[in-house]
Amino acid sequence: MTVPSEQITRSKLLKYAALIGAKEDLEQLFQKWDAIIPLAPPDEREAMAHMAIMECEKLLDVYSAQGDGLTINGKIIIPAAKKKEQV
């Protein structure tokens, strides 16, 4: 499976955000993190990138409930929701 580029991922997220009325909020998040991550010490950038991804996920509630869940750089950050068993 090929991982989409950041540009493609952002484009898809912005399209979804527009559908749910959150496009301006998402654009503001992108601007905020794009401005502050480069200013951070190198050893803190990865953690900040994770926080940025988590903030976008929270805004859009889009992490994958299928597969492993929200995965960043091969590490599962939020496990996929387990399906409720029908009684």
N, C-alpha and C positions, 0 to 999 in steps of 0.2 A: 504494500500500500504506500503510495506516494503522499508525503505530507505537503499540503498546499503552502505556498509562500505567504509571508505576512501580508503582503499587498492583496492577495486574493482573499485571505481570511478577513481582512478589514473590510473589503468590498462587500463580501457576503454578510458580515455582521451589520454593516450600515444599511444594506437593503432590508434586512430583517428589522432593524431598529426603526426604519421608516414605516414599515407595516404596523408596528405596535405603538408608534408615536413617541419613540425615544431617540430619534436620530440626533437631535441637538445635544441631548445629554451624552450620548456616546461620543460624538465629535469632541465635546468638552473633555471627556475622559482621555481620549487619544491625545489631545493637545496638552493636557496636564502632564501625563506620563512621558510624552515625547520631550517635554521641556525639562523634566526633573531627572529622568534616568541618566542622561549623559553627564549631569553634574555630580552624580553620586560616585563615591570611591569604587574602583573596579570590583572589589570583593563584595559589594552590596548590590550590584546591578541585577544579578540573577534573582535575588530575593525580591527586589523591587519589581522586576518584570512579572514575577509570580503574583505579587499583590495587584498589579495592573490587570492581569488576566482575571484574577478573582473578582475584582471590582466590576469588570465588564460582564462577567458571568452573573454576578448578583443583579446588575441592572437589567440584563436581558433574560435571565433564567434559562440559559441555553445549553448548559453542559450536557453532554451525551448521557442519556439514561441507558443507552445500549452500549455494548462493549464493556470497556473497563471503567467508563465515567470520564471525568475531567483529568486528562493526562497532559503533563507539561514535561517536555524533554524526556519522555519515557518513564516518568514517575507519576503514579496515580495520586492526585491531589484530593479529589472527591470521588469516592467509589460510586459506581453506578447504583441507582436505586434498585432495590430488590423488588421484584414483582410480588404483589400480594397474592396469596393463595386463595382461590375461590373455595368457599365452603359449600 
